[in-house]
Structures are given as C-alpha cells and as structure tokens.
Amino acid sequence: MTEQKSWIKDLVVYQIYPRSFYDSNGDGIGDLPGILQKLDYLEELGINALWLSPVYRSPNDDNGYDISGYQEIMEEFGTMEDWDRLRDACRQKGIRVIMDLVVNHSSDEHPWFIESRSSRDNPKSDYYIWRDPVDGHEPNNWASAFGGSAWEYVPGRGQYYFHYFSKKQPDLNWACQELRDEVIGMMNWWVDKGVEGFRVDAISYLDKPLDFPDSALPPRPDGYSFPDCLICRPGTHAYIREMNRRVFAPRNILTVGEVAAPTVEELGNYVKTDREEFDMAIPFVLPKTEIDTWSPKRLKKDIEETYQAMKEDGWWARFFSNHDKPRQVSLYGDDGEYWEVSAKFLAMFLHSLPGTPYVYQGEEIGMTNVKLPSIEDYDDPSTRDQYQQYLLSGMTLEAALAQAQLESRDNARTPMQWDNSETGGFTSGTPWLKTNPNTREINVETQRRDSHSVYQCYRKLIALRKESPALSRGDLVFLETGQEDLFALTRSTAEETLLVFHNFSRQEHEIPAALLDGAGEVLLSSYDREGGYRGPVLRPYESVIFRK
C-alpha cells in the first residue's frame, strides 16, 4: 500500500445488505431511503466507511449480484436521486461510500447479453463466453456453483454460454477488449459520482482456460464436477492490473477484492504494492468448508501466516461476518448460554488484530443464525441447491434441512432487528425474508439503552481504535501461552503497547503469570456486565485489553 493510501488504515467499514437493513415504505424490502434514515445510528456506532451490497438494477435471481443495469438503481431500492442524497449525507458525516461491484458476470437480462445471445454476428457477441456443443451436449463436465451444469444452451445461436453461478448470471468474457472498455468506463462513471471505493465480487474467476478441459474433481451427486483450473489464473491478475491502471490508481480510492486464494502467497499476489492490484482482499471460503474445518488453532495459524507474509508490504481486511456466511456468534462463538460474552469476545478479538475491520449489519448487536421451518422459507439459491444435493446423496428430509439451515447464506440476510416487534422494526409490511424470532430479545432499541450491551461494546472498541495508534497501526506479536484456546498478543508502536488476552473456549484458562508482567490499565473487557477483569483465570469467552 502506498503512503498516498495510508488513510485506508484508519477505516472501520460497515457492510449493509440493503434488502434487509431498513424498509422506509412498507413494501417489505429494505431501500436507500431506509439507509438514509438510519445514518445517525451508524454515525453513533462510529464507523467511517459504508460498503453497500449491490443496489444496481437487477431481476434479483441472486439478490442483486445479477446486474442488468450497472448505471441504474434497482427500483425496489429507490432512485438514483435517493443514492445521491445518501452520498451527500454520508459526506457530511465523514463516511465514505464503497460500492459492491460484480464484473465476473452480469444478469442474463442485461442489454449486453440480450444482444450477445441474439446472433453470432452481433457486435456484442463476444461480450460473453460461447462454445459449440460437444457430441450433442455441454462443452465440458463443469458444475455451476448453484447446481447443475455450468453451461446453458441457446437454440438461436446453436451454442452454450458459460455461467459459473446461476444460469441467470452469464460470465462476462474478459478476453474481449471492448467488454473491458465498457466495464472500466462504468467504474470511472461511478467514481465521478462520488464513490470512494469498490469491493469487487468473485474477482478470482475473470480469466478462463479457452480450451475448457474437463475437471478431474469427483462429480457432485448431480453428475457435474466443480472446475479445477478456474481460480487465480495469470490472466485474472493482468485484468485487475488494467483496472488498477485505468481506474483505481489515478483516483485514490479504496479497492477490495473478494478472492478465492488457496494459499497465503496467492492472497498476497492480490494486495502487495508492487503487484498494483488491490489495497486489500477478502478471502472467500465456502460456508460448509469453514464450518467443517475451523478451529482456534487453525485461526491463529492463518492470522500469523498472513501477517508475516504481508506486514512489510500489504494490508488486511479483518472480518468474521458478511452476507455469504453464517452469523459469527453462531459459528465461532456460543449463541446459547454464552451469547452475550461470546459476541463481545469475537468483536474484541477481531478489532485487536492489524488490518481494517469490517462490521456486517447486525453483528454489532449479536444477531444469530435462524432455523426457518421449511426449505420453501429460504430465498438463497445456493441453500436450495445444497438441500437438493443432500437429498440426492441419501440424507433424510430432516437431516438435509438441518444441514442446509446451518450453512445457509440467509442466516446473514434475515432482516435487521431494530426493536422487539414481530418484524423487528424492519418494516411495517411483510418482510421479504422471515425475521428471526429472537428479535424480541436481541435488537438495537434494547441495546442502545444498555451500557453493557454488545452494541455498546462495539462503540467502545471503534472509539478505542480511533484513539490508539497501537490498535490501528501497531505491530502484532503473539505470545506463547501453552494452551491452544488461550491467545495472548501485543500490539505496539513507539508511542504505546497494548497487551491482549482472548479465551477462545467454553472453559476457563489461566494466563501464565509471566505474561501479565507490566499489565496496566484495563481498557476493555468482554465481561464488563459482570464487573470486568477479575484475575488471571479467564472465564469462557473472556477477552481483556490492557495498556502496558
């Protein structure tokens, strides 16, 4: 990261999933005027950057990640004038607006695709990836991420188009210079309108192998195999560098890539300064993979490896939650007996690490996963696909639903819980997705009045980060505790040193006496409701931050 971009290190980014944030007109769908009405709340929380999940025109096959008009606003969300008003209000409050941008694929209802599918001779024919049938069927055995084949036949062209995601999301052909010019022109148009950053979705898949070989991976129950040669190809990096050269670098904006990087080295290839690509990356991991493989030990290893790899040249996006993941307190913490302390613990853990912290809507009040009673209650296409795959693999209806509930992206997409009413204060109508019933206990209104709530913990953390050079920019050193679930670390600059302990478990753990040497003022504790830190034996999910 260049010195010109050092302002990025002082950001705390809040991600809004507009459909679920706040509905201003009673139609059951969150919207831009709703975000504007809640801007004082975000200012009170202390964030200084706002990441908007897609608000572009879209038929909503994948909740806005299928864009049919890049320079238009989805009618359900409002108008471009509403977006302008939100931008102006954010500027007045010192909040930067970051747009989520999807350029690996578009909607099949985008005018580019409508033209492309019409004829092989159309000027936009090559904006998408078309291949002839092979022996009367798909060009290869690749599976779509949302189920079935990654190829869809169009009789009018006599060809298949490629779609790594839904068949309503055809992949753009980045090998086409005219297509790249269109995308880059659109990005510059948004920067001219006042956007101060982009989070670029699914960026690892831009470059495709032109011969489209069969995948050697085992087939899914539906007979298709996930691609084994699609991510992090050299051409993808070349396309990102072109974006950087023509948009990012000249405009001094924040750039974040959502990447599927199999190694720390590959992750670094997206963010190191001499690569001239992104300022930081958000690694994508399938929810099932994360649920099945995560542990405190592995988490610490990943943090240490990425820190060592990029501490001299790179930066980190720090997050536990986003719109694609289960709720963090349900996945990493304990959403039962230790709900409140583990929600605070996770916040303190994340914000004690170097990098730019990301807060996903609702995590600041400890929102949890939800178990909707039927697969029909789920909106997420990947959840419905996984449910079908589980049934094909032989699971019972009950077991398939339970597993789909655990992994569903809809866990993160239930409406924001503003108060204890039936719809959580999200809408005066019927919400597009069912509200979590625990809004009666977990909601903004209750927690704003409670000085020891999860919400107040986030406010204190964000304020501390702004005050503390060690927390925002300091070096990280892990200290050996001899216990896998007990983390000890220091964050230090020339001005100050912070000493931090985290008990990542449901059991008590004692801090070795030698590590407490020099521990001074307690700045924050996850057990503030219970009187705060009370000695070297840390209670379940206890975090404490000392100033040395």
C-alpha positions in Angstrom: 0.0 0.0 0.0 1.4 3.4 -1.0 1.7 6.2 1.5 -0.9 8.1 -0.5 -3.4 5.4 0.6 -2.5 5.3 4.3 -5.9 6.8 5.1 -7.3 3.3 4.5 -5.6 2.1 7.7 -7.9 4.3 9.7 -11.2 3.0 8.3 -13.9 0.9 10.1 -16.1 -0.4 7.4 -19.8 -1.2 7.9 -21.4 -3.5 5.4 -25.1 -3.0 4.5 -27.2 -5.6 2.8 -29.8 -3.1 1.6 -32.7 -5.6 1.1 -32.5 -6.4 4.8 -31.4 -3.2 6.5 -34.5 -0.9 6.8 -37.7 -0.6 4.8 -38.9 3.0 4.5 -42.1 2.5 2.6 -43.7 -0.7 4.0 -43.2 -3.0 1.0 -41.1 -5.4 3.0 -37.9 -4.7 1.2 -35.1 -2.5 2.6 -34.2 0.5 0.5 -31.9 3.5 0.1 -34.2 6.0 1.9 -34.2 3.5 4.7 -30.4 3.6 4.9 -30.5 7.3 4.9 -33.0 7.3 7.8 -30.6 5.1 9.9 -27.4 7.1 9.1 -27.4 8.8 12.5 -27.3 5.3 14.1 -24.2 4.4 12.0 -22.6 7.7 13.0 -23.3 6.9 16.6 -21.7 3.5 16.2 -18.5 5.2 15.0 -17.9 3.7 11.5 -16.4 5.9 8.8 -17.0 3.8 5.7 -20.1 2.2 4.3 -20.0 -0.8 2.0 -23.3 -1.2 0.1 -24.0 -4.6 -1.3 -25.4 -4.2 -4.9 -28.1 -1.6 -5.4 -28.0 -1.7 -9.2 -30.9 -2.6 -11.5 -31.4 -6.4 -11.2 -34.0 -9.1 -11.7 -32.9 -10.5 -8.3 -32.1 -14.0 -9.2 -29.2 -13.7 -6.7 -30.3 -10.7 -4.7 -28.6 -8.1 -6.8 -25.5 -10.0 -7.6 -27.0 -10.4 -11.1 -26.8 -6.9 -12.5 -29.0 -5.9 -15.5 -28.1 -2.2 -15.4 -24.8 -1.1 -13.9 -25.6 2.7 -14.1 -29.1 2.4 -12.7 -30.7 1.7 -9.3 -32.9 -1.2 -8.5 -36.5 0.1 -8.5 -37.2 -1.7 -5.2 -34.3 0.2 -3.6 -35.3 3.7 -4.8 -33.8 6.0 -7.4 -30.5 7.5 -8.4 -31.7 10.7 -6.7 -32.0 8.6 -3.5 -28.5 7.4 -4.0 -27.2 10.9 -4.5 -28.9 12.0 -1.2 -27.3 9.1 0.6 -23.9 10.0 -0.8 -24.3 13.7 0.2 -25.4 12.8 3.8 -22.5 10.4 4.2 -20.1 13.1 3.1 -21.5 15.4 5.7 -20.8 12.8 8.4 -17.4 11.8 7.2 -18.5 8.4 5.9 -17.0 7.1 2.7 -19.3 5.2 0.3 -17.9 1.9 -1.1 -19.9 0.1 -3.8 -20.1 -3.6 -4.2 -19.3 -4.3 -7.9 -19.9 -7.6 -9.8 -18.0 -7.8 -13.0 -17.3 -11.5 -13.3 -20.8 -11.9 -14.6 -24.0 -9.9 -15.3 -27.6 -10.8 -15.4 -29.0 -12.6 -18.5 -31.4 -9.6 -18.7 -28.6 -7.1 -19.2 -28.8 -5.5 -22.7 -25.3 -6.7 -23.5 -26.4 -10.3 -23.0 -29.7 -9.9 -24.9 -27.6 -8.6 -27.9 -25.0 -11.3 -27.5 -27.4 -14.2 -27.5 -29.3 -12.8 -30.5 -26.6 -13.7 -33.1 -23.1 -14.8 -33.6 -22.6 -11.7 -35.8 -23.9 -9.2 -33.2 -21.2 -6.6 -32.2 -21.6 -7.8 -28.6 -21.4 -11.4 -29.5 -18.0 -11.8 -27.7 -19.0 -10.0 -24.5 -19.9 -13.4 -23.1 -18.3 -16.9 -23.4 -19.9 -19.1 -26.0 -19.0 -22.6 -27.1 -20.3 -25.2 -29.6 -21.9 -28.4 -28.3 -19.5 -31.4 -27.9 -21.1 -34.6 -29.1 -24.5 -33.1 -28.7 -24.1 -31.9 -25.1 -22.3 -29.4 -22.9 -18.7 -28.4 -23.8 -17.3 -30.0 -20.5 -18.3 -31.5 -17.2 -18.1 -28.4 -15.1 -20.7 -27.8 -12.4 -22.3 -24.4 -11.6 -21.8 -23.2 -8.0 -25.6 -23.1 -7.7 -26.2 -26.6 -9.1 -26.4 -28.4 -12.4 -24.2 -27.7 -15.4 -22.2 -24.5 -15.8 -23.4 -24.4 -19.4 -26.8 -23.3 -20.8 -27.9 -23.9 -24.4 -29.4 -21.1 -26.6 -31.1 -22.6 -29.7 -31.0 -19.2 -31.5 -27.2 -19.3 -31.5 -26.8 -23.1 -31.5 -24.3 -22.6 -28.7 -23.9 -22.9 -24.9 -22.9 -19.9 -22.7 -20.8 -20.3 -19.6 -22.1 -19.4 -16.1 -20.1 -20.3 -13.1 -23.0 -19.2 -10.9 -26.8 -19.3 -11.8 -27.8 -19.7 -15.4 -29.3 -16.2 -14.9 -25.7 -15.0 -14.4 -23.7 -15.5 -17.6 -19.9 -14.9 -17.2 -18.5 -11.9 -18.9 -15.7 -12.5 -21.4 -12.8 -10.5 -20.1 -10.7 -11.6 -23.1 -12.8 -9.1 -25.1 -11.2 -5.7 -25.1 -14.5 -3.9 -26.0 -16.1 -5.5 -22.9 -13.2 -4.4 -20.7 -13.5 -0.9 -22.0 -17.3 -0.8 -21.2 -16.7 -2.1 -17.6 -13.8 0.3 -16.9 -15.9 3.2 -18.3 -18.7 2.3 -16.0 -16.4 2.2 -13.0 -15.0 5.6 -13.7 -18.6 6.9 -14.1 -19.3 5.8 -10.5 -16.1 7.4 -9.2 -17.1 10.6 -10.9 -20.4 10.4 -9.0 -18.6 10.3 -5.7 -17.9 6.6 -4.9 -14.8 6.3 -2.8 -14.1 2.6 -3.2 -15.1 -0.7 -4.7 -15.4 -4.1 -3.2 -15.2 -6.3 -6.3 -17.1 -9.6 -6.1 -15.9 -13.0 -7.3 -12.8 -11.5 -8.8 -10.7 -14.7 -8.9 -12.6 -16.1 -11.8 -12.2 -13.5 -14.5 -9.7 -15.4 -16.7 -11.0 -18.7 -18.2 -9.0 -21.5 -19.9 -10.0 -21.2 -23.5 -10.0 -24.9 -24.1 -12.3 -25.6 -21.1 -10.9 -29.0 -20.2 -13.0 -31.5 -18.2 -12.5 -31.2 -14.4 -10.7 -34.1 -12.7 -12.5 -33.5 -9.4 -15.1 -36.0 -8.2 -18.6 -35.4 -9.5 -21.3 -34.0 -7.3 -24.5 -36.0 -6.8 -25.9 -34.4 -9.9 -23.1 -35.7 -12.0 -21.2 -32.5 -12.6 -17.7 -31.6 -11.2 -16.5 -28.2 -9.9 -13.8 -26.6 -12.1 -10.3 -27.5 -11.0 -8.5 -24.8 -13.1 -10.5 -21.6 -12.7 -9.2 -19.6 -9.8 -6.2 -17.2 -9.7 -5.1 -17.6 -13.3 -2.4 -15.3 -14.6 -4.8 -13.6 -16.9 -7.0 -12.6 -14.0 -4.2 -10.7 -12.4 -3.5 -8.9 -15.7 -7.1 -7.8 -15.9 -7.0 -6.5 -12.3 -3.8 -4.6 -13.1 -5.6 -3.0 -16.1 -8.4 -1.9 -13.7 -5.9 -0.5 -11.3 -4.1 1.4 -14.1 -7.2 2.8 -15.6 -9.4 3.4 -12.5 -8.0 2.6 -9.1 -4.6 4.3 -9.0 -5.5 7.6 -10.7 -8.5 8.1 -8.4 -7.0 7.2 -5.0 -10.0 5.1 -4.0 -10.3 2.1 -1.7 -10.2 -1.2 -3.5 -11.1 -4.6 -2.1 -11.2 -7.9 -3.9 -13.2 -10.9 -2.9 -10.8 -13.7 -3.7 -10.7 -17.4 -3.7 -7.0 -17.8 -2.9 -5.8 -21.3 -2.0 -2.5 -20.1 -0.4 -1.2 -17.2 1.6 1.2 -16.5 -1.2 -1.6 -16.3 -3.7 -3.5 -14.0 -1.4 -0.5 -11.7 -1.3 -0.4 -11.6 -5.1 -3.6 -9.6 -5.0 -2.5 -6.9 -2.5 1.2 -6.4 -2.4 2.1 -2.9 -3.6 4.4 -4.0 -6.5 1.5 -6.1 -7.9 -0.6 -2.9 -8.5 -3.9 -4.7 -7.9 -6.0 -4.2 -4.7 -5.5 -2.5 -1.4 -6.8 -5.5 0.5 -8.5 -8.8 -0.1 -11.5 -10.6 1.4 -10.8 -14.3 1.1 -13.9 -16.4 0.1 -14.4 -19.8 1.8 -17.4 -21.9 1.3 -19.6 -21.9 4.5 -19.6 -25.7 4.6 -15.8 -25.7 4.4 -15.4 -23.2 7.2 -18.0 -24.9 9.4 -16.2 -28.3 9.0 -12.6 -27.1 9.3 -12.2 -24.0 11.5 -10.7 -24.2 15.0 -9.0 -21.6 17.2 -5.6 -23.3 16.4 -6.2 -23.0 12.7 -7.4 -19.4 13.0 -4.3 -18.4 14.9 -2.1 -20.1 12.3 -3.9 -18.3 9.4 -3.6 -15.0 11.2 0.2 -15.4 11.9 0.9 -16.6 8.3 -0.9 -13.8 6.6 0.6 -11.2 9.0 4.1 -12.4 8.4 3.5 -12.6 4.6 2.2 -9.1 4.3 3.4 -7.0 7.3 6.1 -5.3 5.2 4.0 -4.9 2.1 0.3 -5.4 2.2 -2.8 -4.9 4.3 -5.6 -7.0 5.7 -9.4 -6.9 5.6 -10.5 -8.2 9.0 -13.9 -9.8 9.2 -15.9 -12.7 10.7 -19.2 -11.9 9.0 -20.6 -10.9 5.7 -23.7 -11.6 3.5 -22.3 -15.0 2.5 -21.5 -16.5 5.9 -23.4 -17.9 8.9 -23.7 -15.4 11.8 -20.4 -15.2 13.6 -21.7 -15.7 17.1 -23.4 -18.9 16.0 -20.3 -20.2 14.0 -17.4 -19.1 16.2 -19.0 -18.3 19.5 -21.9 -19.7 21.5 -25.4 -18.4 20.7 -26.8 -20.1 23.7 -25.5 -19.8 27.3 -22.6 -17.5 26.4 -24.3 -15.5 23.7 -23.5 -12.0 25.0 -20.0 -12.6 26.2 -19.0 -14.5 23.1 -20.4 -11.8 20.8 -18.3 -9.2 22.7 -15.3 -11.6 22.7 -15.5 -12.0 18.9 -15.7 -8.2 18.4 -12.7 -7.7 20.7 -10.7 -10.5 19.1 -11.2 -9.1 15.6 -10.6 -5.5 16.4 -7.4 -6.3 18.3 -5.8 -7.6 15.0 -3.9 -5.4 12.5 -5.9 -4.5 9.4 -9.1 -2.8 8.5 -12.1 -4.1 10.5 -15.4 -4.9 8.7 -18.7 -4.9 10.6 -21.6 -6.6 8.9 -25.0 -5.3 9.8 -26.4 -6.9 12.9 -23.2 -8.3 14.2 -22.9 -5.2 16.4 -26.0 -6.4 18.3 -25.0 -10.1 18.2 -27.6 -11.3 15.7 -27.6 -15.1 15.4 -28.4 -17.8 12.8 -32.1 -18.7 12.3 -33.8 -22.0 11.7 -36.6 -21.4 9.2 -39.1 -24.3 9.4 -39.2 -25.3 5.7 -36.8 -25.2 2.7 -39.5 -23.1 1.0 -38.8 -20.3 3.5 -35.3 -19.9 2.2 -34.6 -17.4 -0.6 -30.9 -18.2 -1.2 -30.4 -20.3 -4.4 -27.3 -21.9 -3.1 -29.2 -23.1 0.0 -31.9 -24.7 -2.1 -29.3 -26.3 -4.3 -27.4 -27.7 -1.3 -30.6 -29.1 0.1 -31.2 -31.0 -3.1 -27.7 -32.3 -3.2 -28.0 -33.6 0.3 -31.2 -35.4 -0.7 -29.5 -36.9 -3.7 -26.7 -38.1 -1.5 -29.2 -40.1 0.6 -29.9 -37.8 3.5 -33.3 -37.8 5.1 -35.5 -34.7 4.6 -34.9 -33.7 8.2 -31.1 -34.1 8.1 -30.9 -32.3 4.7 -32.9 -29.4 6.1 -30.8 -29.2 9.3 -27.6 -29.1 7.3 -28.9 -26.5 4.9 -30.1 -24.4 7.8 -26.6 -24.5 9.3 -24.8 -23.4 6.1 -27.4 -21.0 4.6 -26.4 -17.6 3.4 -29.9 -16.5 4.6 -28.6 -16.7 8.2 -26.9 -13.4 7.4 -29.7 -12.0 5.4 -32.7 -12.0 7.8 -34.0 -8.5 8.4 -32.1 -6.2 10.8 -33.5 -6.3 14.3 -34.3 -2.7 15.3 -36.8 -3.4 18.0 -38.8 -6.2 19.7 -41.8 -6.1 17.5 -42.8 -9.1 15.3 -40.9 -7.8 12.2 -38.1 -6.4 14.3 -39.0 -2.8 13.3 -37.6 -3.5 9.9 -40.9 -2.9 8.0 -44.5 -2.0 8.6 -45.4 -4.7 6.0 -44.5 -8.3 5.4 -40.7 -8.8 5.3 -39.2 -10.3 2.1 -37.5 -12.9 4.4 -38.8 -14.0 7.8 -37.5 -12.1 10.8 -35.5 -14.1 13.4 -38.0 -14.6 16.3 -35.3 -13.7 18.8 -35.7 -10.1 17.8 -37.8 -10.0 21.0 -34.6 -10.3 23.0 -31.9 -9.2 20.5 -32.5 -5.7 19.0 -31.0 -2.3 18.6 -33.5 -0.4 20.7 -32.9 -2.5 23.8 -29.1 -2.5 23.4 -28.8 1.3 22.9 -30.3 1.8 26.3 -28.0 -0.8 28.0 -24.5 0.4 28.8 -23.2 -3.2 28.9 -24.7 -4.4 25.7 -22.9 -5.9 22.6 -23.7 -2.7 20.8 -22.0 -0.6 23.4 -19.0 -2.9 23.3 -18.7 -2.2 19.6 -19.0 1.5 20.1 -16.2 1.4 22.7 -14.0 -0.8 20.5 -14.3 1.5 17.5 -13.6 4.6 19.6 -10.6 2.9 21.2 -9.2 2.0 17.7 -9.5 5.7 16.7 -7.7 6.8 19.8 -5.0 4.1 19.9 -2.1 4.1 17.3 -1.1 0.7 18.6 -4.5 -0.8 17.8 -4.9 0.8 14.3 -1.3 0.6 13.1 0.8 -1.2 15.6 3.0 -4.4 15.2 1.5 -7.7 16.2 3.4 -10.3 18.3 1.7 -13.5 19.5 2.9 -14.7 22.9 3.2 -18.4 23.8 0.5 -19.4 26.4 0.9 -23.2 26.2 -2.8 -23.5 25.6 -4.4 -23.7 22.1 -7.6 -21.9 23.1 -5.8 -19.1 25.0 -4.5 -16.3 22.8 -2.0 -13.7 24.1 -0.7 -10.9 21.9 0.8 -7.4 21.9 0.1 -4.5 19.6 2.7 -1.8 19.8 4.1 1.4 18.3 6.8 3.7 19.6 4.0 5.6 21.5 2.2 2.7 23.3 1.9 -1.0 23.8 -1.3 -2.9 24.3 -1.4 -6.4 25.9 -4.4 -8.5 24.9 -5.7 -11.9 26.1 -8.5 -14.0 24.5 -10.0 -17.2 25.8 -11.5 -18.8 22.7 -13.4 -21.5 24.5 -16.2 -22.5 26.9 -13.7 -23.5 29.6 -11.7 -21.4 32.0 -8.0 -20.8 31.2 -5.3 -19.3 33.4 -2.9 -16.7 32.0 0.7 -17.6 32.8 1.9 -15.2 35.4 5.0 -14.1 33.3 2.7 -12.8 30.6 0.9 -10.4 32.9 4.1 -8.7 33.8 3.7 -5.0 33.0 -0.1 -5.2 32.5 -1.5 -1.8 33.5 -4.9 -0.2 33.0 -7.7 -2.4 31.7 -9.2 -0.7 28.7 -11.9 -3.1 27.8 -13.3 -6.5 29.0 -15.9 -8.8 27.4 -17.2 -9.4 31.0 -17.9 -5.7 31.7 -21.5 -6.6 32.8 -20.0 -8.8 35.5 -17.6 -6.2 36.8 -14.8 -6.7 34.2 -11.5 -8.4 34.5 -11.0 -10.0 37.9 -7.8 -12.1 37.7 -5.6 -14.4 35.7 -8.2 -17.2 35.3 -10.1 -16.1 32.3 -13.8 -17.2 32.1 -15.4 -18.7 29.0 -15.0 -16.3 26.0 -13.3 -13.7 28.1 -11.3 -11.0 26.4 -9.3 -8.3 28.1 -7.2 -5.4 26.7 -4.5 -3.8 28.9 -2.4 -0.8 28.3 1.2 -1.6 29.3 
